[in-house]
Amino acid sequence: MGLEAISSKKSKNNSDGKIEGNGANSSLLNSALHVGQSQLLETSHAYWSDPSTTQNDRKAYIDGLKASYQSLLDEFIASADACVDYTDYLDRVNKKWRWIVILGTGVVAIVNILAANFVTAGLDWALAANILSVTAAVAAAILAILANLENFIGAQRRAQGFRQARERFLDASREYEQLWNTYVNPFYPRAEACMNSIILIRMLVEKDRELRDRLVELTKTKGHET
C-alpha cells in the first residue's frame, strides 16, 4: 500500500477505543516518515572520490540527475506558457463582464429617465410609468448581482496573478539552468559535480513546490480566500 493510500485511509471508532480520525493517522505517518528519513544514508564527497567509483559511474549518476533536473525546468516553461493562456482567457472574461455591467448601467439609467418623464406626463401614462419603474428596479437588482459575480470571480485580479506567476516560472527556469552551468558542468565528471548536482536537484524540487503554492495563492477566487 502506498503512502497516499495510507494517508487517505480513514479509521473508525470501535469498542476497543482504537485510533480515530485523520489527525492521528497523519501524526503516525509523519512520525514514520521522520524515522525513515533519519535512517537514510547519503553519498559524500569521499564516496564519489573513492577509486572504486569510476568516472563512468559518476557520469551515469550526473546524467541521470540532469534528465530529472531538465524535466523540471521544462515543466517550468510549460507552466509559464499555460499561465499565458489563462491570462488571455481571463482578460477576455473580464472585458465581457465589464461590457455587460457598463451597458446594463446605461440601460437602467435610460429606463429611469423614461419612467420619470411618463410620471410627469399625467395620469394617462401612469401605468406605463409604473411598469418602467418596476422594470428599472428589476434591472438594477440584476445589475447588482452581475457586479457582485464579477467581483467574486475576480477575472482581472486573477489574470494579473497568472502574469506574475509566469514571470516567476521563467525566472526560476533561467536561474536554475545557470546554476547547473555554474556549479556542475565545470566539474563534470568529478566528485564535486556529483555533490553539487545532488544539492541543486533538491533546491529545484523545493522551488517547484514554492512556485506552485504561490500560483494557487495568486489566482484563487475570493470564495477560496481565507
C-alpha positions as a printed NumPy array, in Angstrom:
array([[  0.   ,   0.   ,   0.   ],
       [  1.406,   3.405,  -0.978],
       [  1.829,   6.399,   1.309],
       [ -1.065,   8.251,  -0.354],
       [ -3.402,   5.324,   0.266],
       [ -2.233,   5.134,   3.855],
       [ -2.67 ,   8.875,   4.485],
       [ -6.129,   8.991,   2.878],
       [ -7.496,   5.918,   4.658],
       [ -9.858,   6.84 ,   7.495],
       [-10.064,   4.829,  10.698],
       [-13.308,   4.369,  12.613],
       [-14.328,   4.217,  16.271],
       [-14.911,   0.848,  17.918],
       [-15.488,  -0.561,  21.351],
       [-11.76 ,  -1.111,  21.937],
       [-11.016,   2.611,  21.604],
       [ -8.754,   2.346,  18.55 ],
       [ -7.312,   5.367,  16.75 ],
       [ -9.975,   7.591,  15.204],
       [ -9.864,  10.415,  12.682],
       [ -7.29 ,  11.555,  10.145],
       [ -5.34 ,  13.624,  12.695],
       [ -3.961,  10.575,  14.488],
       [ -3.191,   8.802,  11.229],
       [ -1.372,  11.889,   9.967],
       [  0.739,  12.073,  13.132],
       [  1.678,   8.4  ,  12.863],
       [  2.524,   8.788,   9.18 ],
       [  4.694,  11.83 ,   9.82 ],
       [  6.495,  10.002,  12.618],
       [  7.131,   7.021,  10.353],
       [  8.455,   9.253,   7.598],
       [ 10.721,  11.104,  10.034],
       [ 12.187,   7.829,  11.306],
       [ 12.648,   6.587,   7.749],
       [ 14.405,   9.75 ,   6.628],
       [ 16.709,   9.733,   9.641],
       [ 17.899,   6.256,   8.633],
       [ 18.668,   7.141,   5.016],
       [ 22.334,   7.18 ,   4.075],
       [ 23.656,   9.883,   1.749],
       [ 26.637,   9.819,  -0.528],
       [ 29.564,  12.051,   0.347],
       [ 32.452,  13.678,  -1.464],
       [ 34.663,  10.883,  -0.167],
       [ 32.362,   8.303,  -1.729],
       [ 32.471,   9.908,  -5.159],
       [ 36.233,  10.442,  -4.877],
       [ 36.907,   6.841,  -3.897],
       [ 38.918,   4.92 ,  -6.513],
       [ 36.247,   2.212,  -6.554],
       [ 33.83 ,   4.76 ,  -8.016],
       [ 34.777,   5.101, -11.642],
       [ 34.436,   8.09 , -13.894],
       [ 31.717,   6.265, -15.804],
       [ 29.822,   5.763, -12.535],
       [ 29.922,   9.493, -11.851],
       [ 28.923,  10.322, -15.42 ],
       [ 25.955,   7.961, -15.309],
       [ 24.804,   9.404, -11.972],
       [ 25.104,  13.047, -13.028],
       [ 23.446,  12.384, -16.39 ],
       [ 20.538,  10.706, -14.597],
       [ 20.057,  13.682, -12.302],
       [ 20.437,  16.016, -15.265],
       [ 17.497,  14.329, -17.001],
       [ 15.262,  14.836, -13.95 ],
       [ 16.588,  18.357, -13.486],
       [ 15.887,  19.286, -17.101],
       [ 12.429,  17.746, -16.884],
       [ 11.554,  20.1  , -14.033],
       [ 12.944,  23.062, -15.961],
       [ 10.801,  22.05 , -18.942],
       [  7.778,  21.931, -16.625],
       [  8.558,  25.497, -15.556],
       [  8.47 ,  26.605, -19.201],
       [  5.264,  24.66 , -19.846],
       [  3.677,  26.218, -16.74 ],
       [  4.711,  29.683, -17.93 ],
       [  3.048,  29.003, -21.298],
       [ -0.095,  27.776, -19.544],
       [ -0.147,  30.975, -17.474],
       [ -0.192,  32.974, -20.716],
       [ -3.214,  31.003, -21.946],
       [ -5.072,  31.526, -18.664],
       [ -4.191,  35.22 , -18.677],
       [ -5.625,  35.683, -22.178],
       [ -8.786,  33.779, -21.231],
       [ -9.355,  35.774, -18.036],
       [ -8.716,  39.042, -19.882],
       [-11.497,  38.121, -22.311],
       [-13.809,  37.188, -19.451],
       [-13.055,  40.464, -17.671],
       [-13.783,  42.529, -20.793],
       [-17.058,  40.673, -21.316],
       [-18.174,  41.296, -17.739],
       [-17.193,  44.963, -17.933],
       [-19.178,  45.434, -21.128],
       [-22.257,  43.835, -19.527],
       [-22.001,  45.986, -16.402],
       [-21.39 ,  49.213, -18.35 ],
       [-24.22 ,  48.608, -20.808],
       [-26.538,  47.441, -18.029],
       [-25.862,  50.622, -16.053],
       [-26.729,  52.694, -19.107],
       [-29.962,  50.766, -19.725],
       [-31.093,  51.231, -16.12 ],
       [-30.403,  54.962, -16.368],
       [-32.42 ,  55.237, -19.609],
       [-35.383,  53.318, -18.164],
       [-35.383,  55.565, -15.076],
       [-35.418,  58.675, -17.267],
       [-38.336,  57.336, -19.293],
       [-40.258,  56.437, -16.155],
       [-39.722,  59.928, -14.744],
       [-40.947,  61.504, -17.98 ],
       [-44.073,  59.341, -18.03 ],
       [-44.856,  60.297, -14.434],
       [-44.78 ,  63.995, -15.339],
       [-46.903,  63.353, -18.441],
       [-50.081,  62.84 , -16.402],
       [-52.48 ,  60.077, -15.396],
       [-52.726,  58.695, -18.94 ],
       [-49.139,  57.499, -18.653],
       [-49.255,  56.402, -15.01 ],
       [-49.443,  52.672, -15.849],
       [-46.507,  52.901, -18.247],
       [-44.529,  54.842, -15.65 ],
       [-45.189,  52.151, -13.032],
       [-44.163,  49.387, -15.418],
       [-40.965,  51.211, -16.305],
       [-40.198,  51.863, -12.642],
       [-40.587,  48.174, -11.804],
       [-38.515,  47.259, -14.853],
       [-35.768,  49.644, -13.774],
       [-35.777,  48.225, -10.243],
       [-35.504,  44.655, -11.532],
       [-32.749,  45.638, -13.966],
       [-30.855,  47.382, -11.169],
       [-31.115,  44.265,  -8.983],
       [-29.833,  42.066, -11.821],
       [-27.026,  44.529, -12.448],
       [-26.042,  44.411,  -8.762],
       [-25.937,  40.617,  -8.904],
       [-23.755,  40.699, -12.012],
       [-21.408,  43.226, -10.407],
       [-21.06 ,  41.007,  -7.326],
       [-20.389,  37.983,  -9.507],
       [-17.731,  39.932, -11.377],
       [-16.103,  40.868,  -8.086],
       [-16.327,  37.27 ,  -6.832],
       [-14.758,  35.783,  -9.963],
       [-12.073,  38.465,  -9.94 ],
       [-11.007,  37.813, -13.537],
       [ -8.808,  40.908, -13.724],
       [ -7.075,  40.167, -10.415],
       [ -6.544,  36.512, -11.302],
       [ -5.203,  37.434, -14.746],
       [ -2.642,  39.638, -13.041],
       [ -1.796,  36.727, -10.745],
       [ -1.124,  34.468, -13.729],
       [  1.096,  37.176, -15.26 ],
       [  3.158,  37.309, -12.073],
       [  3.3  ,  33.509, -11.892],
       [  4.543,  33.315, -15.486],
       [  7.435,  35.645, -14.679],
       [  8.283,  33.597, -11.593],
       [  8.378,  30.341, -13.579],
       [ 10.545,  31.876, -16.296],
       [ 12.915,  33.467, -13.787],
       [ 13.286,  30.169, -11.931],
       [ 13.962,  28.296, -15.166],
       [ 16.719,  30.72 , -16.154],
       [ 18.185,  30.854, -12.649],
       [ 18.443,  27.099, -12.152],
       [ 19.742,  26.463, -15.638],
       [ 22.526,  28.924, -14.894],
       [ 23.201,  27.298, -11.509],
       [ 23.733,  23.942, -13.209],
       [ 26.04 ,  25.525, -15.778],
       [ 27.994,  27.207, -12.987],
       [ 28.257,  24.504, -10.33 ],
       [ 28.001,  21.193, -12.214],
       [ 29.234,  21.482, -15.782],
       [ 32.675,  22.92 , -14.93 ],
       [ 33.387,  19.998, -12.571],
       [ 31.907,  17.238, -14.75 ],
       [ 32.509,  14.348, -14.169],
       [ 34.396,  14.895, -10.91 ],
       [ 33.118,  14.264,  -7.382],
       [ 32.315,  17.954,  -6.966],
       [ 29.849,  17.738,  -9.854],
       [ 28.084,  14.806,  -8.193],
       [ 27.707,  16.649,  -4.879],
       [ 26.581,  19.909,  -6.49 ],
       [ 24.043,  18.122,  -8.689],
       [ 22.503,  16.497,  -5.599],
       [ 22.183,  19.852,  -3.874],
       [ 20.727,  21.542,  -6.945],
       [ 18.067,  18.908,  -7.606],
       [ 16.877,  19.273,  -4.008],
       [ 16.778,  23.039,  -4.349],
       [ 14.865,  22.762,  -7.606],
       [ 12.231,  20.421,  -6.158],
       [ 11.702,  22.829,  -3.267],
       [ 11.472,  25.747,  -5.689],
       [  8.878,  23.871,  -7.729],
       [  6.707,  23.378,  -4.642],
       [  7.134,  27.021,  -3.66 ],
       [  6.135,  28.299,  -7.11 ],
       [  3.041,  26.135,  -7.337],
       [  1.878,  27.09 ,  -3.856],
       [  2.369,  30.723,  -4.792],
       [  0.439,  30.207,  -8.029],
       [ -2.56 ,  28.958,  -6.056],
       [ -2.388,  31.996,  -3.768],
       [ -2.192,  34.435,  -6.668],
       [ -5.023,  33.007,  -8.761],
       [ -7.698,  31.71 ,  -6.384],
       [-11.168,  33.254,  -6.363],
       [-12.37 ,  35.319,  -3.438],
       [-14.604,  32.447,  -2.354],
       [-11.493,  30.373,  -1.633],
       [ -9.55 ,  33.075,   0.202],
       [ -9.001,  32.588,   3.909]])
